[in-house]
């Protein structure tokens, strides 16, 4: 039986990581100068929660307010790339942005373009219909007005009798609708929601959680506590402490969204609240250990953004050391000896090799509905296992100009069968002085020929 969607309701932001190298101080002030190498956009706020829910292999709809500016257009494109259906009620004002500047993996500063002064539109028929079809609702409130919109609140309240409602609150946001299934504040938020004297530790946390549960008239509060895990407080049972798995060196950015999104998905699948909270705590711990929001999003529903981020990091590291970054690309469906020889030759051109890999959707557009035979995730895994390949990056377009713009390779290696052909990637390479190098053509090896031979023998 097909599963219905999880509907996420809330304020979407655009997060951007600017990666670079900081090797000198500014002459006019004792601050580092960041030489930009790549800029990586991703959904933030409720957009991040929706994208993370989509990782749990469910259909996800995001009801949010988007602006028509360049940042809003980019945010919508990222959400759609991550297979989140967007229902937009409209935002008057600029798209909120959070820009993080990083030297390697070390944060230097964060710039907030807050978008204050904007106002959200009113609930549309499409928004109310999307909520009505939900198997679970997650309200991811970032205090910018979507969760407070009366029409949306009314639709959530009507639905509450039939499906779970998870409410991730914000100190500047709306209070949860009465009888919501569970609210998920963190400890810092709890101190503001329930400013009551309490001792340190679980008893104090339980007092705050119970005070919020009563004030909001929700069925449960699951207080997230970072390294301390989570604490589930309900009316029917004693508080349940849920320990987190230690994640030394991890990145907690987005951990609350990962907890709330998985909690909503587990409840949509019929888990009890206690079991769903246990699962969400474990998933959030693994999320932090794996590098947080910057490494966790699925790329177009296939290979993870961790691979994409790793590919950019590999290129940055080699470039910073004065080495030569080589990239090549293709479908690599049914990897054969000709592929391997070409990849080995490409690797000898420099100090690292990144393979830009056509996504499943891209292969279908290029090769037809019967291809690929091997999924993008498995193709990426096989390529990564080769000693000559340092990283892979999946791209969804017909040609990889966008991926190349993030990698900025010195060399773009192509097979000799492209001799004399104009390559669409050449214009992108010219922007940073990259060049195309053609490799010897390995005759007698073809994925199409292998498929035809297998069909003939079958």
VEXDREN-2710 file (C-alpha; in Angstrom, 1 decimal):
% VEXDREN-2710
k/r/px/py/pz
1/UNK/0.0/0.0/0.0
2/UNK/1.4/3.4/-0.9
3/UNK/2.1/5.8/1.9
4/UNK/0.6/9.2/2.1
5/UNK/2.8/12.3/2.4
6/UNK/4.2/13.9/5.5
7/UNK/3.3/17.6/5.3
8/UNK/5.8/20.1/6.7
9/UNK/4.5/23.6/7.5
10/UNK/6.7/26.5/8.3
11/UNK/9.2/29.2/7.3
12/UNK/11.8/28.2/4.7
13/UNK/15.2/29.9/4.5
14/UNK/18.1/29.7/2.1
15/UNK/21.4/28.5/3.7
16/UNK/24.6/28.9/1.8
17/UNK/28.1/27.6/2.7
18/UNK/30.9/29.6/1.1
19/UNK/34.0/27.4/1.0
20/UNK/37.5/28.8/0.5
21/UNK/41.1/29.1/1.7
22/UNK/42.3/31.6/4.3
23/UNK/46.1/32.0/4.1
24/UNK/46.6/35.7/4.8
25/UNK/45.2/38.6/6.9
26/UNK/43.6/41.7/5.4
27/UNK/46.0/44.7/5.3
28/UNK/43.4/47.0/6.6
29/UNK/42.3/45.0/9.6
30/UNK/43.5/41.9/11.5
31/UNK/40.9/39.6/9.9
32/UNK/41.4/36.6/7.6
33/UNK/40.9/36.9/3.8
34/UNK/38.9/34.1/2.4
35/UNK/39.6/33.1/-1.2
36/UNK/36.3/31.7/-2.4
37/UNK/36.4/28.3/-4.1
38/UNK/32.8/27.1/-4.0
39/UNK/29.4/28.2/-2.8
40/UNK/26.9/25.5/-1.8
41/UNK/23.2/26.3/-1.4
42/UNK/20.7/24.2/0.6
43/UNK/17.3/24.6/2.1
44/UNK/17.2/25.9/5.7
45/UNK/14.5/26.3/8.3
46/UNK/11.3/24.3/7.4
47/UNK/12.9/23.6/4.1
48/UNK/15.7/21.6/5.8
49/UNK/13.1/19.7/7.8
50/UNK/11.2/18.8/4.6
51/UNK/14.3/17.8/2.8
52/UNK/15.4/15.6/5.7
53/UNK/11.9/14.0/5.9
54/UNK/12.3/13.2/2.2
55/UNK/15.4/11.2/3.1
56/UNK/13.1/8.8/4.9
57/UNK/11.7/7.6/1.6
58/UNK/8.3/9.2/2.0
59/UNK/6.5/11.7/-0.2
60/UNK/6.9/15.1/1.4
61/UNK/5.0/18.3/0.8
62/UNK/6.2/21.7/2.2
63/UNK/3.6/24.4/2.8
64/UNK/5.6/27.6/3.1
65/UNK/5.9/31.2/1.9
66/UNK/8.5/32.0/-0.8
67/UNK/9.5/35.3/-2.3
68/UNK/10.1/35.8/-6.0
69/UNK/13.6/37.2/-5.6
70/UNK/16.7/35.4/-6.8
71/UNK/17.3/33.7/-3.4
72/UNK/13.6/32.5/-3.4
73/UNK/14.0/31.1/-6.9
74/UNK/17.2/29.3/-5.9
75/UNK/15.6/28.0/-2.7
76/UNK/12.6/26.6/-4.6
77/UNK/14.9/24.9/-7.1
78/UNK/16.9/23.2/-4.3
79/UNK/13.7/21.9/-2.7
80/UNK/12.4/20.5/-6.0
81/UNK/15.8/18.9/-6.7
82/UNK/15.6/17.2/-3.3
83/UNK/12.1/15.9/-4.3
84/UNK/10.1/18.1/-2.0
85/UNK/6.7/19.2/-3.4
86/UNK/6.3/22.9/-2.6
87/UNK/3.0/24.6/-1.9
88/UNK/3.6/28.4/-1.7
89/UNK/1.3/30.8/0.0
90/UNK/3.5/33.8/-1.0
91/UNK/6.1/36.0/0.9
92/UNK/6.1/39.8/0.6
93/UNK/9.7/40.8/1.2
94/UNK/13.1/39.3/0.7
95/UNK/14.0/35.6/1.2
96/UNK/15.8/35.1/4.5
97/UNK/19.4/33.8/4.0
98/UNK/22.1/32.5/6.3
99/UNK/25.6/32.5/4.8
100/UNK/28.4/30.6/6.5
101/UNK/32.0/31.2/5.5
102/UNK/34.3/28.3/5.9
103/UNK/38.1/27.9/5.5
104/UNK/38.3/24.2/4.7
105/UNK/36.0/22.8/7.4
106/UNK/36.6/25.6/9.9
107/UNK/33.8/28.2/10.2
108/UNK/35.0/31.9/10.0
109/UNK/31.8/33.7/10.4
110/UNK/28.0/33.7/9.6
111/UNK/26.1/36.4/7.7
112/UNK/22.4/36.6/8.3
113/UNK/20.2/38.4/5.7
114/UNK/17.2/38.2/7.9
115/UNK/14.5/39.3/5.6
116/UNK/12.7/41.1/8.5
117/UNK/9.8/43.2/7.6
118/UNK/8.3/40.7/5.2
119/UNK/4.8/39.2/5.5
120/UNK/3.4/35.8/4.5
121/UNK/0.3/35.4/2.4
122/UNK/-2.9/33.6/3.4
123/UNK/-3.7/30.0/3.3
124/UNK/-4.7/28.9/-0.2
125/UNK/-7.0/26.1/-1.2
126/UNK/-4.0/24.1/-2.4
127/UNK/-2.3/24.5/1.0
128/UNK/-5.4/23.4/2.9
129/UNK/-5.9/20.4/0.5
130/UNK/-2.3/19.4/1.0
131/UNK/-2.7/19.4/4.7
132/UNK/-5.9/17.4/4.5
133/UNK/-4.2/14.5/2.6
134/UNK/-1.3/14.2/5.1
135/UNK/-0.4/11.0/7.0
136/UNK/1.4/13.3/9.5
137/UNK/2.0/17.0/9.9
138/UNK/5.3/18.6/11.1
139/UNK/5.1/22.3/12.0
140/UNK/8.6/23.6/11.7
141/UNK/8.2/27.1/13.1
142/UNK/11.0/29.6/12.6
143/UNK/9.0/32.5/14.0
144/UNK/8.4/34.3/10.6
145/UNK/4.7/33.9/10.3
146/UNK/3.7/30.8/8.4
147/UNK/2.8/28.7/11.5
148/UNK/0.7/31.6/12.8
149/UNK/-1.4/32.0/9.6
150/UNK/-5.0/31.4/10.8
151/UNK/-6.1/29.4/7.8
152/UNK/-3.2/26.9/8.2
153/UNK/-3.8/26.6/11.9
154/UNK/-7.4/25.8/11.3
155/UNK/-6.5/23.1/8.8
156/UNK/-4.1/21.6/11.2
157/UNK/-6.6/21.7/14.1
158/UNK/-9.2/19.9/11.9
159/UNK/-6.7/17.2/11.0
160/UNK/-5.5/16.6/14.5
161/UNK/-8.3/14.1/15.3
162/UNK/-7.1/11.8/12.5
163/UNK/-3.3/12.1/12.1
164/UNK/-0.2/12.9/14.3
165/UNK/0.9/16.5/14.6
166/UNK/4.5/17.2/15.6
167/UNK/5.2/20.9/16.5
168/UNK/8.8/22.2/16.6
169/UNK/8.3/25.5/18.2
170/UNK/10.2/28.8/18.1
171/UNK/10.4/31.4/20.9
172/UNK/9.1/34.1/18.5
173/UNK/6.6/31.8/16.9
174/UNK/3.1/30.6/17.4
175/UNK/2.0/28.3/20.2
176/UNK/1.1/24.8/19.2
177/UNK/-2.5/24.0/18.3
178/UNK/-4.3/22.4/21.3
179/UNK/-4.1/18.6/21.4
180/UNK/-1.1/18.4/19.1
181/UNK/0.5/15.0/19.5
182/UNK/3.9/16.3/20.6
183/UNK/6.0/19.5/20.8
184/UNK/9.8/19.3/20.4
185/UNK/11.5/22.3/22.0
186/UNK/15.2/22.2/22.8
187/UNK/16.6/23.1/26.2
188/UNK/17.4/26.7/25.3
189/UNK/13.9/27.2/24.0
190/UNK/12.4/25.5/27.1
191/UNK/14.2/28.0/29.4
192/UNK/12.4/30.8/27.5
193/UNK/9.0/29.0/27.2
194/UNK/9.0/27.9/30.9
195/UNK/11.3/30.3/32.9
196/UNK/10.9/28.5/36.2
197/UNK/13.5/27.9/38.8
198/UNK/14.8/24.3/38.6
199/UNK/17.8/22.2/39.6
200/UNK/20.1/21.0/36.9
201/UNK/19.5/17.5/35.3
202/UNK/16.5/15.4/34.4
203/UNK/14.1/16.5/37.3
204/UNK/14.4/20.2/36.3
205/UNK/14.0/19.3/32.6
206/UNK/11.0/17.2/33.4
207/UNK/9.4/20.1/35.3
208/UNK/9.9/22.4/32.4
209/UNK/8.5/19.9/29.9
210/UNK/5.5/19.3/32.0
211/UNK/4.9/23.0/32.4
212/UNK/5.0/23.5/28.6
213/UNK/2.7/20.5/28.1
214/UNK/0.1/21.9/30.4
215/UNK/0.4/25.5/29.1
216/UNK/0.1/24.5/25.5
217/UNK/-2.5/21.7/26.1
218/UNK/-0.5/19.3/23.9
219/UNK/-0.5/15.5/24.5
220/UNK/3.3/15.3/25.0
221/UNK/6.5/17.3/25.0
222/UNK/9.8/15.7/23.8
223/UNK/12.6/18.0/25.1
224/UNK/15.7/17.6/22.9
225/UNK/18.9/18.0/25.0
226/UNK/21.8/17.8/22.6
227/UNK/24.4/15.4/24.0
228/UNK/21.9/14.6/26.7
229/UNK/19.5/12.9/24.2
230/UNK/15.8/13.6/24.7
231/UNK/13.2/13.5/27.5
232/UNK/9.6/12.5/26.6
233/UNK/6.9/13.8/29.0
234/UNK/3.3/12.7/28.7
235/UNK/0.2/12.8/30.9
236/UNK/-0.1/9.0/31.1
237/UNK/3.4/7.8/32.0
238/UNK/6.5/8.8/33.9
239/UNK/9.1/10.9/32.0
240/UNK/11.1/8.7/29.6
241/UNK/14.8/9.6/29.2
242/UNK/16.3/8.7/25.8
243/UNK/20.1/8.8/25.7
244/UNK/22.0/10.0/22.7
245/UNK/24.9/8.1/21.2
246/UNK/28.1/10.2/21.6
247/UNK/29.2/11.9/18.4
248/UNK/32.6/13.5/19.1
249/UNK/33.7/15.9/16.4
250/UNK/30.2/15.9/14.8
251/UNK/28.3/18.9/13.6
252/UNK/25.0/19.6/15.4
253/UNK/23.7/22.0/12.7
254/UNK/20.2/20.8/11.8
255/UNK/20.0/18.1/14.5
256/UNK/16.7/19.4/15.8
257/UNK/15.2/19.4/12.3
258/UNK/16.5/15.8/11.8
259/UNK/14.9/14.7/15.1
260/UNK/11.5/16.3/14.4
261/UNK/11.4/15.1/10.8
262/UNK/12.1/11.5/11.7
263/UNK/9.7/11.6/14.6
264/UNK/6.9/12.8/12.2
265/UNK/7.8/10.1/9.6
266/UNK/7.9/7.3/12.3
267/UNK/4.5/8.4/13.7
268/UNK/3.1/8.5/10.1
269/UNK/4.2/4.9/9.8
270/UNK/2.2/3.9/12.9
271/UNK/5.0/3.8/15.6
272/UNK/4.0/4.6/19.1
273/UNK/5.2/7.9/20.4
274/UNK/7.8/6.3/22.7
275/UNK/9.2/4.1/19.9
276/UNK/9.2/7.0/17.5
277/UNK/11.1/9.2/20.0
278/UNK/13.7/6.5/20.5
279/UNK/14.2/6.2/16.7
280/UNK/14.4/9.9/16.3
281/UNK/17.0/10.2/19.0
282/UNK/19.2/7.5/17.4
283/UNK/18.7/9.0/13.9
284/UNK/19.6/12.5/15.2
285/UNK/22.8/11.2/16.9
286/UNK/23.9/9.5/13.7
287/UNK/23.1/12.7/11.8
288/UNK/25.4/14.7/14.0
289/UNK/28.1/12.1/13.8
290/UNK/27.9/12.1/10.0
291/UNK/28.5/15.9/9.8
292/UNK/25.1/17.5/10.2
293/UNK/23.1/19.3/7.6
294/UNK/26.0/20.1/5.3
295/UNK/26.6/16.4/4.6
296/UNK/23.3/14.7/5.0
297/UNK/20.8/15.7/2.3
298/UNK/20.1/13.3/-0.5
299/UNK/21.1/14.6/-3.9
300/UNK/18.0/14.3/-6.1
301/UNK/16.9/11.4/-4.1
302/UNK/20.0/9.3/-4.9
303/UNK/23.6/9.5/-3.8
304/UNK/24.0/11.6/-0.7
305/UNK/25.2/15.2/-0.6
306/UNK/27.9/13.9/1.7
307/UNK/29.5/12.5/-1.5
308/UNK/29.0/15.9/-3.2
309/UNK/30.5/17.8/-0.3
310/UNK/33.4/15.3/-0.1
311/UNK/34.1/15.9/-3.8
312/UNK/34.3/19.6/-3.3
313/UNK/36.5/19.1/-0.2
314/UNK/38.8/16.8/-2.1
315/UNK/39.2/19.4/-4.9
316/UNK/39.7/22.2/-2.3
317/UNK/42.4/20.3/-0.5
318/UNK/44.4/19.4/-3.6
319/UNK/44.1/22.9/-5.0
320/UNK/45.2/24.4/-1.7
321/UNK/48.3/22.2/-1.7
322/UNK/49.2/23.4/-5.2
323/UNK/48.1/20.2/-6.9
324/UNK/46.1/19.6/-10.1
325/UNK/42.4/18.8/-9.9
326/UNK/41.1/16.5/-12.6
327/UNK/37.5/15.7/-13.3
328/UNK/35.7/13.5/-15.8
329/UNK/32.1/12.5/-16.3
330/UNK/29.7/10.0/-17.7
331/UNK/26.9/7.5/-17.0
332/UNK/29.2/4.5/-16.2
333/UNK/26.2/2.1/-16.4
334/UNK/27.7/-1.4/-16.4
335/UNK/31.3/-0.4/-15.6
336/UNK/33.7/-2.2/-18.0
337/UNK/37.4/-2.5/-18.7
338/UNK/37.3/0.4/-21.1
339/UNK/35.9/2.7/-18.4
340/UNK/38.6/1.6/-16.0
341/UNK/41.4/2.3/-18.4
342/UNK/40.0/5.7/-19.2
343/UNK/39.6/6.6/-15.5
344/UNK/43.2/5.4/-14.8
345/UNK/44.5/7.6/-17.6
346/UNK/42.5/10.6/-16.3
347/UNK/43.9/10.1/-12.8
348/UNK/47.5/10.3/-14.2
349/UNK/46.8/13.8/-15.4
350/UNK/46.8/15.3/-11.9
351/UNK/46.7/14.8/-8.2
352/UNK/43.1/13.8/-7.7
353/UNK/40.2/12.5/-9.9
354/UNK/36.6/13.4/-9.3
355/UNK/33.9/11.6/-11.4
356/UNK/30.8/13.6/-12.3
357/UNK/28.1/11.0/-12.6
358/UNK/24.9/11.3/-14.5
359/UNK/21.9/10.8/-12.2
360/UNK/19.3/8.1/-13.0
361/UNK/16.9/10.8/-14.4
362/UNK/19.7/12.2/-16.5
363/UNK/20.6/8.8/-17.9
364/UNK/17.0/8.1/-18.8
365/UNK/16.8/11.4/-20.7
366/UNK/20.0/10.5/-22.6
367/UNK/19.7/6.8/-23.1
368/UNK/16.0/6.1/-23.0
369/UNK/13.5/4.6/-20.5
370/UNK/15.3/1.3/-20.2
371/UNK/18.4/2.8/-18.7
372/UNK/20.2/2.9/-16.4
373/UNK/20.5/-0.8/-15.5
374/UNK/22.3/0.2/-12.3
375/UNK/21.1/2.9/-9.9
376/UNK/23.1/6.0/-9.4
377/UNK/23.8/5.1/-5.8
378/UNK/25.3/1.7/-6.8
379/UNK/27.2/3.2/-9.8
380/UNK/28.7/5.8/-7.4
381/UNK/29.7/3.1/-4.9
382/UNK/31.4/1.0/-7.6
383/UNK/33.3/4.0/-8.9
384/UNK/34.4/5.1/-5.4
385/UNK/35.9/1.6/-4.9
386/UNK/38.3/2.1/-7.7
387/UNK/41.8/3.1/-6.6
388/UNK/42.0/5.8/-9.3
389/UNK/38.8/7.6/-8.2
390/UNK/39.1/10.0/-5.3
391/UNK/35.4/11.2/-5.2
392/UNK/32.2/11.2/-7.1
393/UNK/29.5/13.9/-7.6
394/UNK/26.1/13.1/-9.0
395/UNK/24.5/15.7/-11.3
396/UNK/20.9/15.8/-12.6
397/UNK/21.4/17.8/-15.8
398/UNK/22.3/16.5/-19.3
399/UNK/25.7/18.2/-19.0
400/UNK/27.7/18.9/-15.8
401/UNK/28.4/22.6/-16.0
402/UNK/26.9/23.2/-12.5
403/UNK/28.9/20.4/-10.9
404/UNK/32.1/21.7/-12.6
405/UNK/31.4/25.2/-11.3
406/UNK/31.5/23.8/-7.8
407/UNK/34.6/21.7/-8.4
408/UNK/36.5/24.2/-10.6
409/UNK/38.9/21.5/-11.9
410/UNK/42.1/22.4/-13.7
411/UNK/41.5/19.5/-16.2
412/UNK/38.3/18.1/-17.7
413/UNK/39.1/14.7/-19.2
414/UNK/37.0/13.3/-22.0
415/UNK/37.3/10.2/-24.1
416/UNK/39.0/10.3/-27.5
417/UNK/35.7/9.7/-29.2
418/UNK/35.0/13.4/-28.6
419/UNK/37.9/14.5/-30.9
420/UNK/36.8/17.4/-33.1
421/UNK/33.6/18.0/-31.2
422/UNK/32.6/21.2/-29.5
423/UNK/32.0/20.5/-25.8
424/UNK/29.3/22.4/-23.9
425/UNK/31.5/22.3/-20.8
426/UNK/34.2/24.4/-22.4
427/UNK/32.5/27.8/-21.7
428/UNK/32.2/26.9/-18.0
429/UNK/35.9/25.8/-17.8
430/UNK/37.0/29.1/-19.4
431/UNK/35.7/31.0/-16.4
432/UNK/38.5/29.7/-14.1
433/UNK/41.1/28.8/-16.7
434/UNK/40.4/25.1/-16.8
435/UNK/41.1/23.1/-20.0
436/UNK/39.8/20.0/-21.8
437/UNK/42.2/17.0/-22.3
438/UNK/41.1/14.2/-24.6
439/UNK/42.2/10.6/-23.6
440/UNK/42.9/7.8/-26.0
441/UNK/39.8/6.0/-27.1
442/UNK/39.6/2.3/-25.9
443/UNK/37.9/0.5/-28.8
444/UNK/35.9/-2.7/-28.4
445/UNK/34.2/-1.7/-25.1
446/UNK/30.6/-0.4/-25.0
447/UNK/27.9/-0.7/-22.4
448/UNK/25.3/-0.8/-25.2
449/UNK/27.2/-3.6/-26.9
450/UNK/27.4/-5.5/-23.6
451/UNK/23.6/-5.2/-23.1
452/UNK/22.9/-6.3/-26.7
453/UNK/25.2/-9.4/-26.3
454/UNK/23.5/-10.3/-23.0
455/UNK/20.1/-10.0/-24.6
456/UNK/21.2/-12.2/-27.5
457/UNK/22.5/-14.9/-25.3
458/UNK/19.4/-14.8/-23.1
END
